[in-house]
Amino acid sequence: MTLRMLLLLTSLISIVSCSNPASKTEKQNSTTTSDTIIGNGFNGYYMRLEGSIANQPVVLHLEKLGDRYQAVYSYITIGQWIPLAVDSSVKDSLFFSEQIPGNNWSETQLPVSTWRCLLKDGNLQGEWVSGDHKKSFPFTLKESYPIGSTKFAMLGYTDSAKGLPQPAETPVAESDFMFVVAEHNDWLNKQIRNILNIDSNLSFEEGVNKSNAQYFADYRSQLKDIDSLRPIETFNYARYQTIMPVYNDRNLVTLQNDFYEFSGGAHGNYGTLFHTYDLINKKELKLSDFIQIDSLTLQPIVERAFREQYRIKVKNLSQVLFDPHLATTDNFYITNKGIGFLYNPYEVASYAQGQINVFVPYTAFNRWLTPFAIEKFGISVKP
C-alpha cells in the first residue's frame, strides 16, 4: 500500500455525521451541509494553486477536510504529477514529503524532497528542500482559477453501525466519504454522484445516507451466521472513498477516485480510478479521445516508460510482474504534457508491490495524437 493511501486510510476522523435510521450507534450531532458551500464549519476546502519552485512554474491541487489532506503537484514544463504525503500539520503549518513512483522497488531508494509550508490567506508559502539537503528554494503558491478551471467545495460524511444488538463486544462497520463538489455545475455534480454510486436524483447528503443505510443493512445480514471461532475484530468492516481533482484547466477536469474496503480476510483492498470530463461538450472522455492507437502499439511505449521510471534492470519483467510484459490499461489521467496510466494492486503485480503509476509524455505519441488533444494542449506535432 502506498504511503498516501496509508495516511488517507489511517487518519479517519468524524467530519460530518449522517443521521441514519438504520444506525443506532453513538455519534456526533448530525450536521446539514449545503452541497455547494465552501467552508462548511469543518475547515474543509479544495484549492488550485500556482507559482514557481526554483524558477519553474508549478500547479498544486490541495484538499482538506478536518485533519485529512491530499495533495498533488506538477511542474508545468514536465507535466508528470507528484503526490505529496502529509508528514504532519500544526494549525496552518504543513509538512509534505514527495512520493517517488517505484521508490520501494529499488534496493537503493532515491532521497525524498520535502516541503515546509505555511498556508495563509489563500497563499502557500514555504521552502522546498531536496532529498540530499543540498538545495533549498523558497516559494509562494497562490490560489488561482484561470478561465477554463472549476472551483470546488469539499464535503465529508462519516457514519458507523454496530453489527450485533449487544451493547458491548460487537463488531462495527464504518463508512466514510470525502469528495469535491463543483460550484455551479449540476452536470459535473451528477458525474460525481455516479462515481460515489449514490442516487443522482438526491442531494449529496441524502444520497450518502441512503447508500449507508443499505451498506449497514447488508453488513448486519452477513453477521447473522457469525462464526464464534473467529476473532471479533475480523468482522470490523469499513469502506472509505475520496475524490479530488488532479487536473483542472482548459475546461477539462480529471477526478481521482481513491477507495478502500475491508470485509474480512488478511487485508483490505484499495485502488484508484480516474475520470476525465469535457465540460464544454459534457461528456466523459476516453483514452481514444486523446490518442488513436491500438493496444499492440501502445504496450511497448508504456513499458519503456515503466522501466525507466521504476528503474527496472531485469530483462524479463516476469521477475517483478505477473507476466513478462506490462499490459495496457484504460485507467488513465491527463496533464498538460502527457498521459499517466495507473495499475491497481493485483492487476499486473502483487498486492505488496502497490500501485504502479506510469507517465508518458505526449511527445511519445506524436503521430497518434488526436486533433482534440493537439488543439487542447497546443502540442507541436513533428512531421
N, C-alpha and C positions, 0 to 999 in steps of 0.2 A: 504494500500500500504506500502511495506517495506521502511525503510529509504534509503536503497541502491537504490531502484527504484526511489524514490523521488529525490535523489541527481542526479541520472542519467538524469531524465527527465526534471528537472528544471534548469539544468546548460547548456542548449543548446546554443552553440555559433557557429559562422561561422568558418568553418575549411577549407574545400576545396569547392569552389563554382563550381557546374556543369553547364556549359553553355548549356542551354536547349532552343531550338527554341520555345517551347510552353510557356515558362515562360518569361513574359515581365516586371517582377519586377526589381527594382533596386537592385543590388547585387555587391559583390566584384569582382575584376577581376578574370577571370577563370584561374585556375592553372592546368596544366597537370602533373600528378604524375605517375611515374613508378609503376607497380604492385608489384615490389619486392625490392624497395629501402627503407632501414631503414633511418629515419631522413629525412623526406620529406619536410623540411622547415617549418613545423607546430609543431615542437617539440613533435613528437609522437614516441612511442616505445611500444614494449612488452618485458618484462624481466621475466626470470625464475631465482629466487634467492634461494640460500641455505645458511644455517648457523645454529645457535642454539640460543635458548632463555631459560635461566635458565638451561643450560647444556642439553636441549632437542633439538634434530635436527628438523629443520622445513624446509618446502618448501613454497615459496611465489610466486604467479603469480601476476604481476603488469603490467597494461597497461595504457597508457596516450595518449591523442590526444587533443591538445590545452589545455584548462583548465579542461578537464574532466578526471577523474581517475576511474578505477575499480581495486579492489584487493581482493584476497582470499588467505588464507594460511592454512596449516595443520601441526600438529606435526606428524612426520613420524611414531612414535610408536603408535599413535592413529588412524590417517588417516582421521578423520572427518574434513572436511574443514570449516573454519570460515571466513565469509565475513568481510571485513574491509570497513567501511564507512569513506569517506574523510571529516573530520570536517573542515579543511582549508588547504591551501597550499600557501606558500610565496616563490617564486623563487624555490630554490632546497630543501626547508623545507616542510615536510609533517606531518600532524597530523591526525592520524587514531583513530577510536573507533571500537571495536569489536562488532559484532552483534550476539546476543544470540537467537537461534531459540526458538520461543514461549515466549519470554520475555514479550510481550504485552498481553499474555493470562492470566497471573497471576496477582492477586491484589498486590502481593509483588514481585516487579521486582528485578532481580539479578543485582548487581553493574557491570558496564561495564568497562572492561580493555581498556587502551588507549596506543597508540604509539606516541612517539615524534621522528621524523626521519630527517636525512639529507642524500640526495642522491647525491653521488659524485663518478665519475669515475667507474660506474658500481657497486658500493657498497652502501648498505643502512645501515647507522649507526644510532643508536638511543637508546632509553630507553623504555622498556615495563613497564607499571605501572598498578598494579592490581586495580580492581574497588573500593576496600576499601582503596586504597592508602597506604596499609601497606607493600607492597612488590614492588620492582622495580629491573629490571635487564637490564644492558647494553647489546647490541647485535650488531653484524656486519653480514649482509647477503650479499653474493657475487653472482654476476651473474654467472650462471652455466648451462651448457648444456651437461650432460653426454651422453654417447653413447646410442642411442635409443630415445633421445629427439629431438625436432624440433625447429628451430629458425623461428620466425615470424616477419614480418614487420607490421606496422599499416597504415591503410588507413581510411580516413574520408571524407564524402561528405554531404553537406547540400544545400538545394535549397528551394525556396518558389515561390508561384504564386498567383496573385490576382484572386479572384473568379469572379469578375464583371468588366466590362470595364471602369467603372467610375474611375477617378483619385484619388478619396478620398472616405471614408466611404464604403470601400469594405472589405469583409472578405478575409482571406488569408489561404492557405494550406501550411504546412511545411512538408518537407521530410528530414530525417536525417539518415545517415548510418555511423557506426563506427565499424570497424572489422579488424581482423588479416588476413594476407596473408602469406602462408607458403613459405619459401625460398627453391627454387629448388625442388618443389614437385607439379607438374602440376595436379596429380590425386587428392591430397588433396584440391588444389585450386578449382578444379571443384566441389568438395563436398561443399565448402564454397559458391560458386556461387549458388548451389542448395538451400542451407539454405537461402540465400538472395533472392531467387526466381528471379534471373536475368538470361539472356541468357548465357548459358555456352560456346557459340561459340564466345562471345565478350570479350574484356578486361573488367576489373572491372569498369573502368570509363565509357566506352561505355554502359555496361550493366546497370549501375545505371542511366545513362542519359535516356536510353530507358524506364526503369521502371518508372522514374519520369515523363516522357512525358505522359505515359499512366495514371498515378495516377492523374496528374493535369487535363488531358482531362476529366477523369471520374468525377473529382471534379466539374469542370465547368458545366458539363452536369447535375449534381444533383442540381445546383443552378439556373437552367433555370426557375423553378417554385418556386422560393424562397417565403416563407411566410413572408410578410412585418410586420406581427404582432409579429414575434419572434425577440428577441434582436439579433443584427447583430453578436455579439460575439459568439453566439451558432453555427455559420457557420465557425468559425476558426478551420479548421481541421488540424490534424497532425498525422504523423507516424514516429516513431523512432525505430531503430534496432541496437543492439550492439552484437558483437560476440567476445568471449575471451576464451582462454584455461583455464580449471580448473584441468586438468590432462595432463601431458606431459612427459612421460617416458616409457621405455620398449617397444618402437615402438608402443605405444598406445597414442591416443590423444582424450580427451573429450572436446568438444566445448560447451560452454554455450551460448545459443541464447536468449537474452532478447529482448522483443518487446513491444511496446506501440502504441495504435491508438485511436484517438479521432475523431468521426464522428457525433457529436451532442449527445444530451442526458445529463443525470445528471453527468456522469463522463466518462473518457476514460477506455479502457480495456488494461490490460497488462498481461504478462506471461513470462515464461521461458521454453524452451525446450532444451534437451541435446542430443548430437550426439557423439557417441564413435566410433573411427575408428581404425582398424587394418592396420597399414601402411605397414606391410610385405605382407599380403595377399590381400591388397587393397579392403577392404570391410567394410561397417558399421556393427557394432556388435549389437546384440540383447541381451536382458536380459538372454535368454536361452543359450547364449554363455558362460555365467559365472555361472549360476545356473540352474540346471534341476529340476524344482519344479512347481507343479500346483498351481493355484491361491488360492485354498481352503486351502492348507498347508501354502502358503506364507502369507496369510492375517493376522493370529494371530501373526506371527513373527514381521511383520511391525507394527502392532497395539501395541504390547508390547513396542517396541522401541519408538513409538509416545507418549504413556502415560508417559514413563519415561522422555524423553527429553523435553516434553512440560508441565511436572508436572501436569498431568491431575488427578484430585482427584475424579471426579464424576464417578459413576458406569456405568451409561447409557450415551454413547457417543452422543446420540441424543440431549443432553443438550448443546453440543458445535459443533456438526456436523449435517449435514442434515440427516444422518442415524445413527442407533445405533452401527455401526461398521465402521472401516476405510477400505475402499475398496482398492484393489491393483491398481497399475499404472505401465505402461511401460515407464514412463518418469523418467529415472534413470541416475545416473552418477557413475563413479568408482573412487576409490582411491586405494592406495597400501594396505589398511587394511579393506576395506569394500565397500558397495554399498549404495548410497543415493537415496531416492525417493522423488520427488518433486510434490506437488499438487498445481495447479494454482487456482486463485480465481474462485468461483462458482463450482469448481469440486466436492469438498466434504464439503465445508463450505462457508459462506457468503463472499462477497467482502470485507467487513470491517475487516475480520479476516486475510486477506492477504494470502500469500503463506505459505504452510506447507512443511517443509523440514525435512525428517526423515532419519537418518543414521543407517545402520545395519552392524555390523562387520561381516567379513567372518566367524568367529567362530560360529555365529548363524546359518550358512548354511552348517555346517560341512559335512554332508552326501550328500548334494545336489550340492556341488561344481563340476564343470566340470573339466576334465583333463587340459583343456586350462587355466582355472583360477588358478588351483593348480600350474601349471608349471610357468605361467607368474609372479605370486606374491610369489612364494616359500612358499606356505601355507603348514603347517604340519597338516595333517588330522588325527583326532583321530579314532582309530579302533571302 
